[in-house]
Amino acid sequence: MRYVTAGESHGRALVAVVTGVPAGVPVELARIDADLARRQSGYGRGGRMAIETDRVVALSGLRFGRTLGSPVALTVANRDWDNWTDVMAPEGDAADAARVTAPRPGHADLAGCLKTDASDVRDVLERASARETAARVAAAGIARALLRELGVTVGSFVVSIGGVEAEPLADPSAVDQAAVESSDVRCPDPAASAAMRERIDTAAAEGESLGGVFVVYARGLVPGLGGYAQATDRLDARLASAVMSIPAIKGVEIGDGFALANTPGSRAHDPILYEAGAGFVRPSNHAGGLEGGMTNGMPLVLRAAMKPIPTLMRPLASVDLETLEAVEAARERSDVCAVPAAAVVAESEVAMVLADAHCRKFGSDCLGDMLAALGAYRARIAR
Ligand SMILES: Cc1cc2nc3c(=O)[nH]c(=O)nc-3n(C[C@H](O)[C@H](O)[C@H](O)COP(=O)(O)O)c2cc1C
């Protein structure tokens, strides 16, 4: 299962096309809208999110609430389009007024203009903007619908914002997801949530921006998804690549990740035990559910680091692309912090990779055949 997206930040609409979708998967568009709403939420978001109320519209691939096995095309309208037609489709003098020529450090602006021979940064930023991630969340709604039928749950929560850290959880995959969703920074620790909000308020007042760290987890995974035989089969590589593809994500850690580098082997790895009835069990999960490029039957746990938002209300130094004079970087309406939203996007990316891994292992023609193959596999490895 794969997706592509199209659409500019202030264009008419975002589009996602999902291919490799098994037939017979029940899809509730309201659930996709709920995920889109989670991506829009979060303390520290900019004015744009108050304008948009994202709703998905399915154009193809679904009939009577089930997938047909054909590509699923989805759109999410940009309600802001009406306010931006003079910027996105300007003529004459308006075209000059709409130009942005001061690239923002930390964004795609400068390298994108050099690469494409553009001097209007808007030609680049409209597509490089993370507004595109709404289309990813919509696309992943199809993956999540399949995973739900296969008994797999994917979730996320925020563990730090701007240096304020939540109390670590012994088992991140057992987080109280209701508590996460009731926090406007998507953090299960109420004291840390309050401190994060304060840190965001201070940053906003100072014209600053903040990054942070979040966890994505998945439960209900059988061992053996992914593969060890080729570099491209390895699920750890595919997950890291998918999460790193999200704008502003600068690090991905699987299980205990970087801490394992400083831990002796006897305490870094998870012993293998056998219990009648339960089969192979692991008393710990330092590996984050992945060994040898495959799931090992334990919950998947990964963490990702997001850099601070590049658009600053007290902009850094830049250079005007036309005059080559020193100027302040452009200001765009912007989030101060988007870590809670990025975690939802990462859930979506992880869901797409996991759905695809199931399709590779259990076939992808139709849900019934996948469930039969999964059931037979579970029965075999339980013996
Ligand atoms: C959900 C989300 C929302 C974002 N909102 C903004 C924003 O409002 N303003 C901004 O300048 N960058 C925002 N970003 C970050 C930029 O998209 C990102 O820093 C930029 O694409 C460059 O990152 P890169 O160097 O990793 O590609 C957001 C990122 C995500 C994931």
PDBQT file of the ligand as one rigid body, heavy atoms in Angstrom, charges set to zero:
ROOT
HETATM    1  C1  LIG A 401       2.298  19.556  11.517  1.00  0.00    +0.000 C 
HETATM    2  C2  LIG A 401       3.366  20.551  11.149  1.00  0.00    +0.000 A 
HETATM    3  C3  LIG A 401       3.078  21.920  11.153  1.00  0.00    +0.000 A 
HETATM    4  C4  LIG A 401       4.054  22.848  10.815  1.00  0.00    +0.000 A 
HETATM    5  N1  LIG A 401       3.736  24.187  10.834  1.00  0.00    +0.000 NA
HETATM    6  C5  LIG A 401       4.678  25.083  10.448  1.00  0.00    +0.000 A 
HETATM    7  C6  LIG A 401       4.384  26.482  10.425  1.00  0.00    +0.000 A 
HETATM    8  O1  LIG A 401       3.276  26.917  10.755  1.00  0.00    +0.000 OA
HETATM    9  N2  LIG A 401       5.372  27.345  10.019  1.00  0.00    +0.000 N 
HETATM   10  C7  LIG A 401       6.616  26.885   9.661  1.00  0.00    +0.000 A 
HETATM   11  O2  LIG A 401       7.461  27.686   9.312  1.00  0.00    +0.000 OA
HETATM   12  N3  LIG A 401       6.923  25.587   9.687  1.00  0.00    +0.000 NA
HETATM   13  C8  LIG A 401       5.998  24.671  10.069  1.00  0.00    +0.000 A 
HETATM   14  N4  LIG A 401       6.317  23.347  10.115  1.00  0.00    +0.000 N 
HETATM   15  C9  LIG A 401       7.703  22.945   9.873  1.00  0.00    +0.000 C 
HETATM   16  C10 LIG A 401       8.141  23.073   8.464  1.00  0.00    +0.000 C 
HETATM   17  O3  LIG A 401       7.249  22.435   7.593  1.00  0.00    +0.000 OA
HETATM   18  C11 LIG A 401       9.559  22.479   8.378  1.00  0.00    +0.000 C 
HETATM   19  O4  LIG A 401      10.358  23.032   9.348  1.00  0.00    +0.000 OA
HETATM   20  C12 LIG A 401      10.167  22.760   7.032  1.00  0.00    +0.000 C 
HETATM   21  O5  LIG A 401       9.471  22.005   6.046  1.00  0.00    +0.000 OA
HETATM   22  C13 LIG A 401      11.627  22.424   6.942  1.00  0.00    +0.000 C 
HETATM   23  O6  LIG A 401      11.881  21.212   7.605  1.00  0.00    +0.000 OA
HETATM   24  P1  LIG A 401      12.931  20.185   7.007  1.00  0.00    +0.000 P 
HETATM   25  O7  LIG A 401      14.263  20.865   7.013  1.00  0.00    +0.000 OA
HETATM   26  O8  LIG A 401      12.859  19.009   7.920  1.00  0.00    +0.000 OA
HETATM   27  O9  LIG A 401      12.419  19.859   5.640  1.00  0.00    +0.000 OA
HETATM   28  C14 LIG A 401       5.350  22.395  10.460  1.00  0.00    +0.000 A 
HETATM   29  C15 LIG A 401       5.634  21.018  10.435  1.00  0.00    +0.000 A 
HETATM   30  C16 LIG A 401       4.665  20.102  10.785  1.00  0.00    +0.000 A 
HETATM   31  C17 LIG A 401       4.987  18.636  10.760  1.00  0.00    +0.000 C 
ENDROOT
TORSDOF 0
